[in-house]
Amino acid sequence: MDFPLPAQAYDLVFRTARSFNRFTDKPVSAETIHALHELLKWGPTSMNSQAGRFLFLQSKESRERLRPALAAGNLEKTMAAPLTVLVATDSRFFEHLATQFPAYDARPMYEANPALADKVGLRDGTLQGAYLIIAARMLGLDCGPMGGFDADKVNAEFFADGRYRANFLINIGYGDVAGNYPRGPRLGFDEVAQIL
């Protein structure tokens, strides 16, 4: 492959990509959902932990179960989206490390330190949620990530055994630009970064 990638790739994933509030009626197929996971799973995580868990709410019935947990500003757009993903964290991600990270037995380190497991799991699950957004854009989908929901209600409804914990939500589909707000500015390099 030639590098750098064509400018169109940067636009698709970052520069002209937007957070969408409205989507067309076009459904997101099961094949596309599987392709989405096939891409995002390759993103790096600590010790290959892969702590993220993804619940794809495709049916109207599944999104109705989500309704009581949604903030008012997220209700209508989520009910109308073709697909909503619950990005969650597996609190016992370390049970898979024997196969996913065979370099040495790291499980006891996390099992003996729940605070460390929570910290690493949340960070890596969040990274995987970001990879999902990038993968979706690469597949021609648009995303509307959001945090306006009651996590306790989501966990009680979808993850009652307590192993998984909701992190954030992403509405996914084929975006309707008519629902977009004007794009906000981004902070400049000197405001957020240094080279030492």
SERO-4910 file (N, C-alpha, C, O; in steps of 0.05 Angstrom, whole numbers):
BEGIN
 pado doro    nc1    nc2    nc3   cac1   cac2   cac3    cc1    cc2    cc3    oc1    oc2    oc3
  Met    A     17    -24      0      0      0      0     18     25      0     38     26     13
  Asp    A      9     45    -15     24     70    -15     15     88      8     -8     89     15
  Phe    A     34    101     20     29    120     42     40    147     34     60    148     20
  Pro    A     29    169     43      5    169     59    -20    162     42    -19    161     18
  Leu    A    -42    156     56    -67    149     43    -77    173     27    -70    195     33
  Pro    A    -94    168      8   -106    191     -7   -122    209     12   -132    200     32
  Ala    A   -123    234      5   -137    254     21   -166    246     27   -177    252     48
  Gln    A   -178    232      8   -206    223     12   -209    205     37   -229    207     51
  Ala    A   -189    189     43   -190    172     67   -190    189     92   -205    182    111
  Tyr    A   -174    209     93   -173    227    117   -200    241    120   -209    245    142
  Asp    A   -211    250     98   -237    263     99   -259    244    109   -275    252    126
  Leu    A   -259    220     99   -279    200    106   -279    194    135   -300    192    148
  Val    A   -256    191    147   -253    183    174   -253    206    194   -263    204    216
  Phe    A   -241    229    186   -237    251    205   -247    278    195   -265    290    206
  Arg    A   -234    288    174   -237    316    168   -265    326    161   -273    347    169
  Thr    A   -279    310    145   -307    318    138   -328    301    151   -352    306    148
  Ala    A   -319    281    166   -338    264    180   -352    280    202   -340    299    213
  Arg    A   -377    274    208   -393    289    227   -406    270    247   -409    246    242
  Ser    A   -414    281    270   -432    266    288   -460    272    278   -469    295    276
  Phe    A   -475    251    272   -502    254    260   -523    252    281   -522    235    300
  Asn    A   -544    268    278   -568    267    295   -592    254    282   -611    246    295
  Arg    A   -590    252    255   -612    241    240   -601    223    218   -580    227    207
  Phe    A   -617    202    212   -608    182    193   -631    177    173   -655    182    179
  Thr    A   -624    166    150   -644    158    130   -657    132    140   -649    121    161
  Asp    A   -677    123    126   -691     98    133   -676     73    125   -684     51    131
  Lys    A   -654     77    111   -639     53    101   -628     37    125   -614     48    142
  Pro    A   -635     11    126   -625     -5    148   -596    -12    146   -584    -11    125
  Val    A   -584    -19    169   -556    -29    170   -558    -59    171   -569    -70    190
  Ser    A   -548    -72    151   -551   -102    149   -534   -116    170   -514   -106    181
  Ala    A   -542   -141    176   -526   -158    194   -498   -162    183   -479   -164    198
  Glu    A   -496   -164    156   -469   -168    144   -451   -144    150   -428   -147    155
  Thr    A   -463   -120    148   -448    -96    154   -440    -94    183   -417    -86    190
  Ile    A   -458   -103    201   -451   -103    229   -427   -122    234   -409   -115    250
  His    A   -428   -145    222   -406   -164    225   -380   -153    213   -358   -156    225
  Ala    A   -382   -139    191   -358   -127    178   -347   -105    196   -323   -101    198
  Leu    A   -365    -91    210   -357    -70    228   -340    -82    251   -318    -71    258
  His    A   -349   -103    263   -334   -116    284   -308   -128    273   -287   -126    286
  Glu    A   -308   -139    249   -284   -150    238   -262   -129    235   -238   -136    237
  Leu    A   -269   -104    230   -249    -83    229   -241    -73    257   -217    -72    263
  Leu    A   -260    -67    274   -254    -55    299   -237    -73    317   -222    -63    334
  Lys    A   -240    -99    315   -227   -118    333   -196   -117    330   -182   -126    348
  Trp    A   -186   -105    309   -157   -104    304   -144    -81    318   -119    -79    319
  Gly    A   -159    -62    329   -148    -39    342   -133    -48    368   -142    -66    381
  Pro    A   -111    -35    375    -95    -43    398   -109    -37    424   -122    -16    427
  Thr    A   -105    -55    444   -114    -51    471    -91    -62    490    -74    -77    480
  Ser    A    -92    -54    515    -71    -63    534    -71    -93    536    -92   -105    542
  Met    A    -48   -105    532    -45   -134    533    -66   -149    516    -74   -171    523
  Asn    A    -75   -135    495    -96   -147    478   -121   -154    493   -134   -174    488
  Ser    A   -127   -137    513   -149   -143    531   -177   -145    518   -193   -162    525
  Gln    A   -181   -128    498   -207   -128    484   -230   -127    503   -248   -144    501
  Ala    A   -230   -108    522   -250   -107    543   -277    -96    534   -296    -98    549
  Gly    A   -278    -85    510   -304    -74    500   -323    -96    493   -316   -117    483
  Arg    A   -349    -90    499   -370   -108    491   -391    -91    476   -395    -68    484
  Phe    A   -404   -102    456   -421    -86    439   -448   -100    436   -450   -123    427
  Leu    A   -469    -86    443   -496    -96    440   -509    -79    419   -514    -55    422
  Phe    A   -515    -91    396   -526    -78    373   -557    -79    375   -569   -100    372
  Leu    A   -569    -56    380   -598    -55    382   -609    -47    355   -609    -23    347
  Gln    A   -618    -67    341   -628    -62    313   -658    -61    312   -669    -45    296
  Ser    A   -672    -77    328   -701    -77    327   -713    -54    342   -700    -43    360
  Lys    A   -737    -46    334   -751    -25    349   -756    -34    378   -755    -18    396
  Glu    A   -762    -60    381   -767    -70    408   -743    -67    427   -746    -60    450
  Ser    A   -719    -73    416   -695    -70    432   -690    -41    440   -681    -36    462
  Arg    A   -696    -23    422   -692      5    428   -713     16    447   -708     34    463
  Glu    A   -737      4    446   -758     11    466   -748      4    494   -755     18    513
  Arg    A   -734    -17    497   -723    -25    523   -703     -3    533   -699      0    557
  Leu    A   -690     11    515   -671     31    521   -685     58    528   -673     74    543
  Arg    A   -709     62    518   -723     87    521   -723     99    549   -716    123    552
  Pro    A   -730     84    571   -731     96    597   -704    107    608   -704    123    626
  Ala    A   -682     98    596   -656    107    605   -645    131    590   -625    143    599
  Leu    A   -658    139    569   -647    160    552   -654    188    562   -676    193    572
  Ala    A   -634    206    560   -639    234    566   -659    245    545   -659    235    522
  Ala    A   -674    265    552   -695    275    534   -683    283    507   -696    279    486
  Gly    A   -660    296    506   -648    305    481   -639    283    463   -634    287    439
  Asn    A   -636    259    474   -627    236    457   -650    217    450   -645    198    435
  Leu    A   -673    221    461   -695    202    458   -705    199    429   -704    177    418
  Glu    A   -713    221    417   -725    219    390   -705    209    369   -711    191    353
  Lys    A   -680    219    370   -661    210    350   -653    181    353   -647    167    333
  Thr    A   -653    171    378   -646    143    382   -668    125    373   -663    104    362
  Met    A   -692    132    379   -715    116    371   -718    115    340   -728     95    329
  Ala    A   -708    136    327   -710    136    297   -686    125    283   -688    119    259
  Ala    A   -664    121    297   -640    111    284   -643     82    276   -657     67    289
  Pro    A   -630     74    254   -633     46    245   -618     26    264   -624      3    264
  Leu    A   -598     37    279   -582     19    296   -570     36    318   -561     58    314
  Thr    A   -571     25    342   -559     37    365   -540     16    378   -549     -7    382
  Val    A   -516     24    384   -497      6    396   -492     14    425   -486     37    431
  Leu    A   -496     -5    443   -488     -1    471   -459    -10    473   -453    -33    470
  Val    A   -441      9    478   -413      2    482   -410     -2    512   -415     16    528
  Ala    A   -402    -25    520   -399    -33    548   -371    -43    553   -355    -48    535
  Thr    A   -365    -47    579   -340    -58    587   -345    -84    602   -363    -86    619
  Asp    A   -329   -104    596   -330   -130    610   -312   -128    634   -288   -125    632
  Ser    A   -324   -129    658   -309   -126    683   -290   -149    688   -272   -147    704
  Arg    A   -294   -171    673   -276   -194    676   -262   -201    650   -258   -224    643
  Phe    A   -255   -180    636   -240   -183    610   -216   -200    613   -208   -214    594
  Phe    A   -204   -200    637   -179   -215    641   -182   -245    640   -162   -259    638
  Glu    A   -206   -255    640   -210   -284    637   -202   -294    610   -197   -318    606
  His    A   -200   -276    590   -193   -283    563   -163   -280    558   -154   -286    536
  Leu    A   -148   -269    577   -120   -263    571   -103   -287    566    -83   -285    551
  Ala    A   -110   -310    576    -94   -335    571    -92   -340    541    -71   -349    532
  Thr    A   -113   -335    526   -112   -339    497   -105   -314    482    -92   -315    461
  Gln    A   -114   -291    492   -110   -266    478    -82   -253    483    -72   -238    467
  Phe    A    -70   -260    506    -44   -250    513    -28   -273    526    -25   -274    551
  Pro    A    -18   -291    510     -4   -314    521     25   -310    530     38   -329    538
  Ala    A     35   -285    528     63   -280    535     69   -288    564     90   -299    570
  Tyr    A     50   -283    582     52   -292    610     25   -291    623      6   -279    611
  Asp    A     22   -302    647     -4   -303    660    -10   -276    674     -1   -272    696
  Ala    A    -25   -259    661    -31   -232    671    -57   -232    687    -63   -213    701
  Arg    A    -73   -253    685    -99   -254    699    -97   -247    729   -112   -231    739
  Pro    A    -78   -260    744    -77   -254    773    -73   -225    780    -83   -216    800
  Met    A    -59   -211    763    -53   -182    768    -80   -166    769    -83   -149    786
  Tyr    A    -98   -173    751   -123   -159    749   -143   -170    769   -159   -155    782
  Glu    A   -143   -196    773   -162   -208    791   -157   -199    820   -176   -196    836
  Ala    A   -132   -194    827   -125   -186    854   -128   -155    858   -127   -146    881
  Asn    A   -133   -141    837   -134   -111    839   -158   -101    822   -154    -92    799
  Pro    A   -182   -102    834   -206    -93    819   -204    -65    809   -215    -58    787
  Ala    A   -191    -47    824   -189    -19    815   -172    -17    789   -179     -2    771
  Leu    A   -151    -33    787   -135    -33    763   -151    -45    740   -150    -35    718
  Ala    A   -165    -67    746   -182    -79    725   -203    -60    714   -208    -59    690
  Asp    A   -215    -45    732   -235    -25    724   -223     -3    707   -234      4    686
  Lys    A   -200      6    715   -186     28    700   -178     19    672   -184     32    653
  Val    A   -165     -5    671   -156    -15    645   -180    -23    627   -180    -17    603
  Gly    A   -200    -35    639   -223    -44    624   -238    -20    612   -246    -21    589
  Leu    A   -242      1    628   -256     25    618   -240     38    596   -252     45    575
  Arg    A   -214     41    600   -198     54    579   -198     38    553   -203     49    532
  Asp    A   -194     12    555   -193     -5    531   -220     -8    518   -222     -9    493
  Gly    A   -241    -10    534   -268    -11    522   -275     15    508   -288     14    487
  Thr    A   -266     38    519   -271     63    506   -256     65    480   -266     75    460
  Leu    A   -230     56    480   -215     56    456   -230     40    434   -231     48    411
  Gln    A   -240     17    442   -253      0    422   -279     13    412   -286      9    389
  Gly    A   -292     28    429   -315     44    419   -307     64    398   -321     69    379
  Ala    A   -284     77    403   -274     96    383   -266     81    357   -271     91    335
  Tyr    A   -254     58    360   -247     42    336   -273     35    321   -273     35    296
  Leu    A   -295     30    335   -320     24    322   -329     47    305   -339     43    283
  Ile    A   -327     71    315   -335     95    300   -318     98    275   -329    103    253
  Ile    A   -292     94    277   -274     96    254   -281     74    233   -283     79    209
  Ala    A   -285     50    243   -292     27    225   -318     33    211   -321     27    187
  Ala    A   -338     43    226   -364     49    214   -361     70    191   -373     66    170
  Arg    A   -345     90    196   -341    111    175   -327     99    151   -333    106    128
  Met    A   -308     81    156   -294     68    134   -314     50    117   -309     46     93
  Leu    A   -335     41    129   -355     24    115   -377     41    103   -397     30     93
  Gly    A   -375     68    105   -395     85     93   -418     91    111   -438    102    102
  Leu    A   -416     85    137   -437     91    156   -431    117    170   -408    127    170
  Asp    A   -451    129    182   -448    153    198   -455    146    227   -470    127    232
  Cys    A   -444    161    246   -447    156    274   -456    180    290   -450    203    282
  Gly    A   -470    175    311   -477    196    330   -472    185    359   -490    176    372
  Pro    A   -447    188    368   -441    178    395   -453    197    416   -456    221    411
  Met    A   -460    186    439   -473    202    460   -469    189    487   -466    165    490
  Gly    A   -470    206    507   -468    197    534   -493    204    551   -493    198    575
  Gly    A   -513    216    540   -536    225    555   -556    202    560   -575    198    545
  Phe    A   -550    186    581   -568    164    588   -562    157    617   -541    163    628
  Asp    A   -580    142    629   -577    133    656   -564    105    655   -577     85    649
  Ala    A   -538    104    661   -523     79    659   -534     57    678   -534     34    671
  Asp    A   -544     65    701   -555     45    720   -579     31    708   -583      7    711
  Lys    A   -596     47    695   -620     36    682   -612     17    659   -624     -4    655
  Val    A   -593     26    643   -584      9    620   -572    -17    631   -578    -38    620
  Asn    A   -555    -15    651   -543    -39    662   -564    -58    673   -562    -82    670
  Ala    A   -584    -47    687   -606    -64    699   -622    -78    677   -630   -101    679
  Glu    A   -626    -64    655   -643    -74    633   -628    -94    615   -639   -115    607
  Phe    A   -603    -88    609   -589   -104    589   -566   -121    600   -558   -142    589
  Phe    A   -555   -114    623   -533   -128    635   -538   -134    664   -522   -127    682
  Ala    A   -560   -147    669   -569   -151    697   -550   -168    714   -551   -165    738
  Asp    A   -534   -185    702   -516   -201    718   -492   -185    729   -477   -195    745
  Gly    A   -489   -160    720   -468   -142    730   -441   -145    718   -423   -129    725
  Arg    A   -437   -164    701   -410   -168    689   -403   -145    670   -380   -135    670
  Tyr    A   -421   -138    653   -417   -116    634   -428    -90    646   -448    -91    660
  Arg    A   -415    -68    639   -425    -41    648   -425    -22    624   -406    -20    609
  Ala    A   -447     -9    621   -451     10    599   -431     33    601   -425     43    622
  Asn    A   -420     40    578   -400     62    576   -412     85    560   -416    107    571
  Phe    A   -419     81    535   -432    102    519   -448     89    497   -447     65    493
  Leu    A   -464    105    483   -482     96    461   -473    108    435   -461    130    435
  Ile    A   -478     94    413   -473    105    387   -497     98    369   -503     74    365
  Asn    A   -510    118    358   -529    114    337   -514    111    311   -495    127    306
  Ile    A   -522     92    295   -507     86    270   -528     83    247   -549     71    251
  Gly    A   -520     93    224   -537     89    200   -525    105    177   -501    111    176
  Tyr    A   -542    113    159   -534    129    136   -545    157    141   -569    161    139
  Gly    A   -528    175    147   -535    201    157   -552    218    139   -549    218    114
  Asp    A   -569    234    151   -585    254    137   -573    281    145   -576    290    168
  Val    A   -559    294    127   -545    319    133   -563    342    142   -555    361    155
  Ala    A   -589    339    136   -608    360    144   -610    362    174   -620    382    185
  Gly    A   -603    341    189   -604    341    218   -579    351    231   -578    351    256
  Asn    A   -559    359    216   -534    367    228   -534    396    237   -547    413    225
  Tyr    A   -520    401    259   -516    429    268   -491    439    254   -475    423    243
  Pro    A   -486    465    254   -461    475    243   -437    462    258   -439    458    282
  Arg    A   -416    456    244   -394    442    256   -379    461    274   -373    484    268
  Gly    A   -373    451    298   -358    467    317   -328    468    311   -318    449    298
  Pro    A   -314    489    320   -286    491    315   -270    470    332   -281    459    350
  Arg    A   -246    466    325   -228    449    340   -205    465    352   -196    485    340
  Leu    A   -196    457    375   -173    471    387   -148    466    370   -144    445    359
  Gly    A   -131    487    370   -106    485    354    -85    470    369    -87    465    393
  Phe    A    -64    463    355    -42    448    366    -30    461    391    -27    447    412
  Asp    A    -25    487    390    -13    500    412    -30    502    437    -20    507    459
  Glu    A    -56    497    434    -74    498    456    -75    471    471    -83    470    494
  Val    A    -68    449    457    -72    423    469    -47    405    469    -48    383    481
  Ala    A    -26    414    456     -3    396    452     23    410    456     25    435    453
  Gln    A     44    395    461     71    405    463     90    384    450     83    360    450
  Ile    A    112    393    440    133    375    432    157    381    451    167    403    451
  Leu    A    165    361    466    187    365    484    213    353    473    233    355    486
***
